[in-house]
Amino acid sequence: MKVKMKSHTPSKLSSVAALGLLGITAGFGQIALADDMDDLMGGFDDPAVEVVAVAAPAQSNTGPWQLSGEFGLMGAYAYNHGSAGNLPFSNNLAHLIASTKAQLDYRSDKSDSSLRGQVIVKGQYDAAFDLNGRGNYSTATLDNYEQEVEIDQAWLQASLSDNLDIKLGRQQLVLGKLDMIAINDRVHTLDNRYPGLTDIDDLRLPLLMSRMDYYWQDWQATMAISHEVRAPKSATLGVDIFPSNAFPANVLANMPALQEPTYSWDNTPYMLALNGNVSTWDLAFYHGRTLDSRWHQVTSPSPARVYGYVTQTGIAASTVSGSWLWKLEAAQISDLAFSNVSTLKQRTDLGLGFDYNGWKDLVWTVELASRKLADFEANMAALPNWQVENDLQLVSALQYNFNHNRSTVTVMANYYGDDLQGGGIHKLLLEHELDQNISLEIGLIDYVGGDSVPAEALADSDKLMVAIKRQF
């Protein structure tokens, strides 16, 4: 018997939208609301632990190799883009992205072998910049947004015995039980450039890792060591989700250069996880060291903005009771560095949520998180830290399936801040399968201003989004 990880994600939109808003402030660098925004974004397709018998793979005439992929076109129209003084160019066409993904899977066709592999390559081109006039944008903006090709994942997995698996290469490791708020899910930094517009699978930045899983009765022990570190992909100053009025001019003028993180043996990121069942509960325990997705300023040996490392210890649990799925998480994050503060800090994160499935074709998800910084200092509330001592986040989503499960409507609301008045996001999304291989998405995104300066600056970036995808 092996412990197989099973996703219980209730809604693609609810996760995307929650992540979307929280990625906004991460784009502002260290500016966050008691935590950097992508610390708040994770756990969206978290695993519940289910003990199942792993059957031998069925034999197929297709052979060990399988090629699949996707073509997509996504347009985003900023119908409330703010004043021309906030942006380099007063354009309503925010994005027109043509994208492609090619995925090559390998599974040994030998009945006694469990060797598997996968390579995913992604590429995209945003025609909006050319249509709006490339001269209206900075070189940094064009480099960050206009085009991109990268190897997303490339890994090989093998079973060394009935109880021991290894997985080597660029991959993802998802932690936690909550679906829309990240408490323990800190292994990967995120792509924060398109808040509210990006699919869940495209948010986490995979890492080159060595992973080992050991299975014993109802338990699974995981050890993962990372061999690379990746800074989050953040919005460029001047685009509509990062207007130039978000920072006072003197702050921008005095902000030192941002250094890319470099991998070293002295700070090798790692993660240990233990998952299993006790009675009706799925339990998980975590400990590890990861790259902090917030930057902080240092003055020695020269002024710079740098990324540090944090240590995490956490637990997660979930249980089903009738039509209710209850989810709990807690984590202690230590070694947090802040600008203009000499000592490292510690934060305690708590999360509680539920999914209710008692209505026909309707799922209701609610999640609440509390984050408390210990030994809070006044400088931590000032620029460029922009922290609060006690931060709350509340996310609620309703998902309705109809048309024989070919169509889904989701409504989501997300609020944060010490009194839930710091800012937020509202999103309405319609997803429809045109046929077996073609899908259509239409969405409205409303960025909510509030006490947070970044959120208030973002409030004029509301969007209409339309996307079509063709799978092969």
C-alpha positions as CSV (number, residue, x, y, z in Angstrom):
1,M,0.0,0.0,0.0
2,K,1.2,3.5,-0.8
3,V,-0.1,6.8,0.4
4,K,-1.4,8.5,-2.7
5,M,-1.8,12.3,-2.7
6,K,-5.3,13.3,-3.8
7,S,-6.3,16.8,-4.8
8,H,-9.4,18.3,-3.2
9,T,-9.3,21.7,-4.9
10,P,-12.9,23.0,-5.1
11,S,-12.4,25.8,-7.6
12,K,-9.8,26.8,-10.1
13,L,-11.0,30.4,-10.1
14,S,-11.1,30.8,-6.3
15,S,-7.5,29.8,-6.1
16,V,-6.4,31.9,-9.1
17,A,-8.2,35.0,-7.8
18,A,-6.9,34.7,-4.3
19,L,-3.4,34.2,-5.6
20,G,-3.9,37.0,-8.1
21,L,-4.5,39.7,-5.6
22,L,-1.8,38.5,-3.3
23,G,0.7,38.5,-6.0
24,I,0.1,42.1,-6.7
25,T,1.9,43.4,-3.6
26,A,4.7,40.9,-4.1
27,G,5.4,42.8,-7.3
28,F,6.0,45.9,-5.2
29,G,9.1,44.1,-3.8
30,Q,9.0,43.8,0.0
31,I,5.8,45.8,0.4
32,A,3.3,43.4,1.8
33,L,0.6,43.2,4.4
34,A,2.1,41.3,7.4
35,D,3.5,39.0,4.8
36,D,4.7,39.2,1.2
37,M,1.8,38.6,-1.1
38,D,2.9,35.2,-2.4
39,D,3.4,34.0,1.2
40,L,-0.4,34.4,1.2
41,M,-0.8,32.5,-2.1
42,G,-0.5,28.8,-2.1
43,G,-2.0,25.5,-1.1
44,F,-4.4,25.8,-4.0
45,D,-4.2,22.2,-5.2
46,D,-3.1,20.9,-1.9
47,P,-3.1,17.2,-1.3
48,A,-5.4,15.4,1.0
49,V,-3.9,12.1,2.1
50,E,-5.7,9.0,1.0
51,V,-4.4,5.5,1.4
52,V,-5.1,3.5,-1.8
53,A,-3.6,0.5,-3.4
54,V,-1.4,1.5,-6.3
55,A,-2.2,-0.7,-9.2
56,A,0.3,-1.6,-11.9
57,P,0.0,0.7,-14.9
58,A,-2.3,-0.7,-17.6
59,Q,-0.6,-1.8,-20.8
60,S,-1.2,0.5,-23.8
61,N,-0.6,0.2,-27.5
62,T,0.5,3.9,-27.6
63,G,4.0,3.0,-26.3
64,P,5.9,4.5,-23.5
65,W,6.0,8.0,-24.9
66,Q,3.0,10.4,-25.1
67,L,3.0,14.0,-26.4
68,S,0.3,16.4,-25.4
69,G,-0.1,20.2,-25.2
70,E,-2.1,23.3,-25.4
71,F,-2.5,26.4,-27.5
72,G,-4.1,29.5,-25.9
73,L,-5.1,33.1,-26.5
74,M,-5.9,35.4,-23.6
75,G,-7.0,39.0,-23.8
76,A,-7.3,41.4,-20.9
77,Y,-9.0,44.8,-21.3
78,A,-8.4,47.3,-18.5
79,Y,-11.8,49.1,-18.5
80,N,-10.8,51.2,-15.5
81,H,-7.1,51.8,-15.9
82,G,-6.6,55.0,-14.0
83,S,-5.1,58.3,-15.1
84,A,-2.4,58.7,-17.7
85,G,-0.1,60.1,-15.0
86,N,0.1,56.7,-13.3
87,L,1.0,54.7,-16.4
88,P,3.6,55.1,-19.2
89,F,0.8,54.8,-21.8
90,S,-2.9,55.3,-21.3
91,N,-3.9,52.0,-22.9
92,N,-6.9,49.8,-22.2
93,L,-5.5,46.7,-23.9
94,A,-3.5,45.3,-21.0
95,H,-2.6,41.9,-22.6
96,L,-3.1,39.9,-25.7
97,I,-1.1,36.7,-25.0
98,A,-0.7,33.8,-27.4
99,S,0.7,30.9,-25.5
100,T,1.7,27.3,-26.1
101,K,2.6,24.4,-23.9
102,A,4.2,21.1,-25.0
103,Q,4.3,18.1,-22.6
104,L,6.2,14.9,-23.2
105,D,5.5,12.1,-20.8
106,Y,7.3,8.8,-20.5
107,R,6.2,5.6,-18.7
108,S,8.0,2.4,-19.1
109,D,6.0,-0.2,-21.0
110,K,7.5,-3.0,-19.0
111,S,5.0,-4.5,-16.5
112,D,7.6,-4.7,-13.7
113,S,8.9,-1.2,-14.1
114,S,7.7,2.1,-12.6
115,L,10.0,4.4,-14.4
116,R,8.3,7.7,-15.3
117,G,9.4,11.0,-16.7
118,Q,8.0,14.3,-17.9
119,V,9.2,17.4,-19.8
120,I,7.1,20.6,-20.1
121,V,8.1,23.5,-22.3
122,K,6.1,26.7,-22.2
123,G,6.2,29.8,-24.4
124,Q,4.2,33.0,-24.8
125,Y,4.1,36.2,-26.7
126,D,2.1,39.3,-25.7
127,A,1.0,41.3,-28.8
128,A,-0.5,44.1,-26.7
129,F,2.9,45.9,-26.4
130,D,3.4,45.9,-30.2
131,L,-0.2,47.0,-30.8
132,N,0.0,49.8,-28.2
133,G,3.5,50.9,-29.4
134,R,6.6,49.3,-27.9
135,G,8.1,52.8,-27.6
136,N,5.6,53.6,-24.9
137,Y,7.1,51.0,-22.5
138,S,10.5,50.7,-20.7
139,T,13.0,48.1,-21.7
140,A,12.5,46.4,-18.4
141,T,8.7,46.1,-19.0
142,L,9.2,44.6,-22.5
143,D,11.9,42.1,-21.2
144,N,9.5,41.1,-18.3
145,Y,6.3,40.7,-20.3
146,E,6.6,40.7,-24.1
147,Q,7.9,37.1,-24.7
148,E,9.1,34.1,-22.8
149,V,10.2,30.5,-23.5
150,E,11.3,28.2,-20.7
151,I,11.6,24.6,-19.6
152,D,8.9,24.5,-16.9
153,Q,9.4,20.9,-15.6
154,A,11.8,18.1,-16.5
155,W,12.0,15.2,-14.1
156,L,12.5,11.4,-13.9
157,Q,10.8,9.2,-11.2
158,A,11.6,5.6,-10.3
159,S,10.6,3.1,-7.6
160,L,13.7,1.6,-5.9
161,S,11.4,-0.8,-3.9
162,D,7.8,-1.2,-3.0
163,N,8.3,1.4,-0.3
164,L,10.8,3.8,-1.7
165,D,10.5,6.3,-4.7
166,I,12.9,8.9,-6.0
167,K,12.2,11.8,-8.2
168,L,15.0,13.9,-9.8
169,G,14.8,17.1,-11.8
170,R,12.8,20.4,-12.1
171,Q,9.5,19.7,-10.3
172,Q,6.8,21.0,-7.9
173,L,6.2,20.1,-4.3
174,V,2.9,21.3,-2.9
175,L,2.2,21.4,0.9
176,G,-0.8,22.1,3.0
177,K,-4.5,21.5,3.1
178,L,-6.0,25.0,2.5
179,D,-7.0,25.7,-1.1
180,M,-6.8,29.5,-1.4
181,I,-4.5,30.7,1.3
182,A,-0.9,29.6,1.8
183,I,0.2,28.8,5.3
184,N,2.7,26.0,4.8
185,D,3.1,26.0,1.1
186,R,6.4,27.9,0.9
187,V,8.6,25.7,-1.2
188,H,8.1,27.6,-4.5
189,T,8.1,31.3,-5.3
190,L,5.4,32.5,-7.6
191,D,4.8,34.3,-10.9
192,N,3.1,37.5,-9.7
193,R,3.0,39.4,-13.0
194,Y,-0.7,38.7,-13.9
195,P,-2.8,38.9,-10.7
196,G,-6.1,37.2,-11.2
197,L,-5.3,36.1,-14.7
198,T,-3.0,33.1,-14.3
199,D,-4.0,29.4,-14.1
200,I,-3.0,27.7,-10.8
201,D,-0.5,25.4,-12.5
202,D,1.4,28.4,-13.9
203,L,1.8,30.3,-10.6
204,R,4.4,28.2,-8.8
205,L,7.9,28.3,-10.2
206,P,9.2,24.7,-10.3
207,L,12.6,24.0,-8.8
208,L,15.5,21.6,-9.6
209,M,15.2,19.1,-6.7
210,S,16.1,15.7,-5.5
211,R,13.1,14.1,-3.8
212,M,12.7,10.8,-1.9
213,D,9.4,9.3,-0.7
214,Y,9.1,6.4,1.8
215,Y,5.8,4.6,2.3
216,W,5.0,2.7,5.5
217,Q,1.4,1.5,6.2
218,D,-0.8,4.7,6.3
219,W,2.1,7.1,6.2
220,Q,4.3,8.8,3.6
221,A,7.6,10.5,4.5
222,T,9.1,12.9,2.0
223,M,12.5,14.5,1.9
224,A,13.3,17.1,-0.8
225,I,16.5,19.1,-1.4
226,S,16.5,22.0,-3.8
227,H,19.5,22.5,-6.2
228,E,18.4,26.0,-7.4
229,V,16.7,29.1,-6.1
230,R,14.4,31.3,-8.1
231,A,13.3,34.8,-7.4
232,P,9.5,35.5,-7.8
233,K,8.5,37.0,-11.1
234,S,7.2,40.4,-10.3
235,A,5.3,43.2,-12.0
236,T,7.4,46.0,-13.6
237,L,6.9,49.5,-12.4
238,G,4.6,51.4,-14.7
239,V,2.3,48.6,-15.9
240,D,-1.3,48.9,-15.0
241,I,-1.1,46.5,-12.0
242,F,2.0,48.4,-10.7
243,P,1.3,52.1,-11.3
244,S,4.1,54.5,-10.6
245,N,2.1,56.4,-7.9
246,A,2.3,53.3,-5.7
247,F,5.6,54.6,-4.3
248,P,6.5,58.1,-3.3
249,A,9.0,59.6,-5.8
250,N,11.8,59.9,-3.1
251,V,11.4,56.2,-2.3
252,L,11.9,55.2,-5.9
253,A,14.9,57.5,-6.3
254,N,16.7,56.0,-3.3
255,M,15.8,52.3,-3.9
256,P,19.0,50.2,-4.4
257,A,19.3,47.6,-7.1
258,L,17.6,44.2,-6.6
259,Q,20.1,41.3,-6.6
260,E,19.0,37.9,-8.0
261,P,19.3,35.1,-5.4
262,T,22.2,32.7,-5.9
263,Y,22.4,29.1,-4.8
264,S,25.0,28.0,-2.3
265,W,25.6,24.9,-0.2
266,D,25.6,26.9,3.0
267,N,21.9,27.8,2.4
268,T,20.6,24.7,0.6
269,P,16.8,24.8,0.7
270,Y,15.2,21.6,1.9
271,M,11.8,20.3,3.0
272,L,10.8,17.4,5.2
273,A,7.1,16.2,5.2
274,L,5.2,13.4,6.9
275,N,1.6,12.7,5.7
276,G,-0.8,10.1,7.0
277,N,-4.2,9.1,8.5
278,V,-5.3,8.8,12.0
279,S,-8.9,7.8,12.4
280,T,-10.9,10.2,10.1
281,W,-8.2,12.8,10.0
282,D,-5.6,13.4,7.3
283,L,-2.5,14.8,9.0
284,A,0.7,16.4,7.8
285,F,3.9,17.7,9.5
286,Y,6.5,19.9,7.8
287,H,9.9,21.4,8.5
288,G,12.3,23.0,6.1
289,R,14.2,26.0,4.9
290,T,13.2,28.0,1.8
291,L,13.9,31.2,0.0
292,D,12.0,34.2,1.4
293,S,10.0,35.6,-1.5
294,R,10.2,39.1,0.0
295,W,13.4,41.2,-0.5
296,H,14.9,43.4,2.2
297,Q,17.5,46.2,2.0
298,V,21.1,45.8,3.2
299,T,23.9,48.4,3.4
300,S,26.9,46.1,3.6
301,P,29.1,45.5,1.6
302,S,27.1,47.9,-0.5
303,P,23.5,49.0,-0.6
304,A,21.3,46.4,-2.3
305,R,17.9,44.6,-2.1
306,V,18.5,40.9,-1.4
307,Y,16.5,37.8,-0.7
308,G,17.0,35.9,2.5
309,Y,16.1,32.4,3.7
310,V,13.5,31.5,6.3
311,T,12.9,28.4,8.4
312,Q,9.5,26.8,8.6
313,T,7.8,24.3,11.0
314,G,4.2,23.5,10.5
315,I,1.2,21.2,10.7
316,A,-1.9,20.6,8.6
317,A,-5.0,18.5,9.1
318,S,-8.3,17.8,7.3
319,T,-11.4,15.7,8.0
320,V,-14.7,15.0,6.3
321,S,-18.0,15.3,8.3
322,G,-21.1,14.7,6.2
323,S,-21.1,17.4,3.5
324,W,-18.3,19.4,5.2
325,L,-14.6,19.2,4.5
326,W,-12.7,20.9,7.4
327,K,-9.2,22.1,6.9
328,L,-6.7,23.4,9.5
329,E,-3.1,24.7,9.2
330,A,-0.5,26.3,11.5
331,A,3.1,27.3,10.8
332,Q,5.9,29.1,12.6
333,I,8.1,31.1,10.2
334,S,11.5,32.3,11.6
335,D,14.6,34.1,10.3
336,L,12.4,36.8,8.7
337,A,14.6,39.8,7.7
338,F,13.2,43.4,7.3
339,S,14.7,46.6,6.0
340,N,15.9,49.1,8.7
341,V,15.5,46.4,11.4
342,S,18.6,44.7,12.8
343,T,17.1,41.5,14.3
344,L,15.5,38.6,12.5
345,K,11.8,38.1,13.3
346,Q,9.4,35.3,13.8
347,R,5.8,35.0,12.6
348,T,3.0,32.6,13.6
349,D,0.4,31.8,10.8
350,L,-2.9,30.1,11.5
351,G,-5.5,29.0,8.9
352,L,-9.0,27.5,9.1
353,G,-11.3,26.6,6.2
354,F,-14.2,24.5,5.0
355,D,-15.7,23.2,1.8
356,Y,-19.5,22.6,1.9
357,N,-20.9,20.2,-0.7
358,G,-24.5,19.8,0.6
359,W,-26.2,21.7,-2.3
360,K,-26.7,20.1,-5.7
361,D,-24.0,21.2,-8.2
362,L,-22.8,24.0,-5.8
363,V,-19.6,24.1,-3.7
364,W,-19.0,26.8,-1.0
365,T,-15.5,27.4,0.2
366,V,-14.5,29.8,3.0
367,E,-10.9,30.2,4.4
368,L,-9.6,32.5,7.1
369,A,-6.0,33.2,8.0
370,S,-4.3,35.1,10.9
371,R,-0.6,36.1,10.8
372,K,1.1,37.6,13.8
373,L,4.6,39.0,13.8
374,A,6.4,38.7,17.1
375,D,8.6,41.5,18.6
376,F,7.1,44.1,16.1
377,E,9.0,47.3,15.7
378,A,7.8,50.7,14.4
379,N,10.2,50.7,11.5
380,M,8.5,47.6,10.2
381,A,5.3,49.6,9.5
382,A,7.2,52.2,7.4
383,L,8.5,52.0,3.9
384,P,9.8,49.9,2.4
385,N,8.6,47.2,4.8
386,W,4.9,48.2,4.9
387,Q,4.1,45.5,7.5
388,V,1.3,45.2,10.0
389,E,1.7,43.3,13.3
390,N,-1.5,41.3,13.0
391,D,-2.8,40.5,9.6
392,L,-6.1,38.8,8.6
393,Q,-7.2,37.3,5.3
394,L,-10.7,36.1,4.4
395,V,-11.6,34.3,1.1
396,S,-15.0,33.1,0.2
397,A,-16.0,31.4,-3.1
398,L,-19.1,29.8,-4.6
399,Q,-18.8,27.5,-7.6
400,Y,-21.8,26.3,-9.6
401,N,-21.6,23.5,-12.2
402,F,-24.3,23.2,-14.8
403,N,-24.9,22.2,-18.4
404,H,-24.0,18.5,-17.6
405,N,-20.8,19.8,-15.9
406,R,-19.6,21.4,-19.1
407,S,-20.0,24.9,-17.6
408,T,-18.9,26.5,-14.3
409,V,-19.6,29.9,-12.8
410,T,-17.5,31.0,-9.8
411,V,-17.9,34.0,-7.7
412,M,-15.0,34.9,-5.3
413,A,-14.2,37.6,-2.8
414,N,-10.9,38.1,-1.0
415,Y,-10.1,40.7,1.7
416,Y,-7.0,41.2,3.8
417,G,-5.5,43.6,6.4
418,D,-5.4,43.9,10.1
419,D,-9.2,44.6,10.0
420,L,-9.8,43.2,6.6
421,Q,-9.8,46.7,5.2
422,G,-6.3,46.6,3.6
423,G,-7.6,45.7,0.2
424,G,-9.0,42.9,-1.8
425,I,-10.3,41.4,-5.0
426,H,-13.6,40.3,-6.4
427,K,-13.8,38.0,-9.4
428,L,-16.6,36.5,-11.5
429,L,-15.6,33.7,-13.9
430,L,-17.5,31.6,-16.5
431,E,-15.8,28.5,-17.8
432,H,-17.3,26.5,-20.7
433,E,-16.2,23.5,-22.6
434,L,-17.0,24.1,-26.3
435,D,-16.0,20.6,-27.1
436,Q,-13.8,17.9,-25.7
437,N,-10.6,19.8,-26.5
438,I,-11.6,23.5,-26.6
439,S,-12.5,25.6,-23.6
440,L,-13.6,29.2,-23.2
441,E,-13.2,31.5,-20.1
442,I,-14.8,34.9,-19.5
443,G,-14.0,36.8,-16.3
444,L,-14.4,40.1,-14.5
445,I,-11.7,41.2,-12.0
446,D,-12.4,44.0,-9.6
447,Y,-9.4,45.1,-7.5
448,V,-10.6,46.6,-4.2
449,G,-8.7,49.6,-2.7
450,G,-8.3,50.0,1.0
451,D,-5.9,51.1,3.8
452,S,-3.0,49.6,2.0
453,V,-1.2,52.0,-0.3
454,P,-0.4,49.3,-2.9
455,A,-4.0,48.1,-2.9
456,E,-5.3,51.7,-3.3
457,A,-3.0,52.3,-6.2
458,L,-4.2,49.1,-7.8
459,A,-7.9,49.9,-7.5
460,D,-8.0,51.4,-11.0
461,S,-6.7,48.2,-12.7
462,D,-10.1,46.4,-13.1
463,K,-10.2,44.0,-16.0
464,L,-12.4,42.1,-18.4
465,M,-10.6,38.8,-19.4
466,V,-11.4,36.4,-22.2
467,A,-9.4,33.3,-22.9
468,I,-9.7,30.3,-25.3
469,K,-7.6,27.1,-25.1
470,R,-7.2,24.2,-27.5
471,Q,-5.7,21.0,-26.2
472,F,-4.0,18.4,-28.3
